[in-house]
């Protein structure tokens, strides 16, 4: 019985540690998203984290027959990134991010964590010459 406990307890601890690492700290993907920064805020009860939402061009449809804007909700990795994004609301931004399987409360409320701000530009707007109507031939 003691031999089973000597082997079993370390194996259980190692397996649990691997599962926790995989779930919360393994980087599933990395990429770049671009769009208009809708909002950026610092919030939280115990851990104050920076959260934001980027509205991308185009639409997505989670259910057939419905349309909604394509939004990217994210958390910021550190104070330097937060300072850049705090003054960029309504502007067109390009962000480099990492995606995890699940959020960790001190890292942010989102599984997407922005690690770098690539660019900040004034909002991409349509030219005044363009119209909503299709040209008639």
JOQUIDA-V146193 format. One record per pair of residues at least 24 apart in sequence whose ideal C-beta (glycine too) atoms are under 6 Angstrom apart, sorted by the first residue. I is the first residue (numbers start at 0). J is the second residue. If there is no record, write none. Layout:
BEGIN
((I J) (I J))
END
This chain:
BEGIN
((22 100) (22 101) (23 101) (23 103) (26 97) (27 98) (27 100) (28 98) (29 97) (31 95) (32 71) (32 94) (33 93) (35 91) (35 122) (36 87) (36 88) (36 90) (36 92) (39 84) (39 85) (46 104) (46 105) (48 74) (48 107) (49 75) (49 81) (50 74) (50 108) (72 109) (73 109) (73 111) (73 113) (74 107) (74 109) (74 112) (75 113) (76 112) (76 114) (80 113) (80 116) (83 116) (87 119) (90 119) (90 122) (91 120) (91 122) (91 123) (92 119) (93 117) (93 118))
END
